[in-house]
Amino acid sequence: MIGPTLTLNDGLEIPQFGFGVFCIDGDNATQQATEEALAQGYRHIDTAHIYRNERGVGRAVKNSGIAREEVWITSKLWVNEFNADVAPRAIDEMLQRLDTDYLDLLLLHRPYGHYVEGYQAMEDAVRAGKIRSIGLSNFEGAKLQEIIDVAEIMPSINQIELHPYWLQSETKRMMEPYNIAVESWYPLGHGDRELLHLPMLEEIAQAHNKTVAQVILRWHIQHNHIIFPKSTNSEHIRENADIFDFVLSDDEMNKIDSLNKNKSYFDISDEEQEKQALSMIVEG
Ligand code: NAD
């Protein structure tokens, strides 16, 4: 395994560093990239039904020969799967696509549709031994509080957009009393070239003989964020994992924090996001 584990509020140990497969097109390319990551020591994979590549992840884990319990697998239910009469079957089908008896972590992907029913279906799946840990993605404000209030099993994680341009301080403050862990999506700003060439970050990188991408990923690690940068490039897969032999000083951490401008790369209104999410249907 690469890097440490973090203990979640349900007692499970999650590898803090992993591999994301969003935007890897199709099962074959996903299988290839995931096999590469597993061969390099990654032991945590983040996928979702809407990425349409869970079968590729499942095949890579099987082919790797690594014991199933040594790899942490996360997936996410899409919005059209939240209804109480749909979610239980959707979870069973997800396990089949991933070719596994259980999932380590299941998240509600977006806070739209019948998300309370979806959450309760995930709680039932925990009780049935199909899912080990459950959580949320992209929940904030009143909807995050609503789930916290109805939860019989507290969400262990909230996976949110988080990078040096958006620290998500408000949502993190809401999560803290419940020990809900932070997962950062777009940890590298989705590969934003401007961010990855920022002179201040280049200076810090040079001082540690590292790249800017490594400095940003290390900054996440020191903030206790769980991260799973995505790449299909072998060199980047290796580079992104090579962040556990240096430490950023408090001053360097503060400098990177000061880049915050609450900027989302997903620059559309919540109403528009909801409309888009509800119009996307994923099945099979
Ligand atoms: P990221 O910030 O990890 O950036 C990935 C991109 O950065 C790559 O496509 C590549 O172009 C570039 N890159 C990677 N390593 C690099 C390096 N060392 N040097 C230079 N460039 C490099 O963004 P992401 O992949 O979109 O997000 C990570 C993961 O987060 C996803 O794969 C997915 O698992 C998850 N995610 C979740 C949600 C959600 O709504 N829950 C949304 C987006 C992503």
Residues whose N, C-alpha, C, O or C-beta is under 5 A from the ligand:
A	BS01	NAD	G20 V21 F22 D46 H109 S137 Q159 S184 W185 Y186 P187 L188 G189 H190 G191 A213 F228 P229 K230 S231 H236 E239 N240
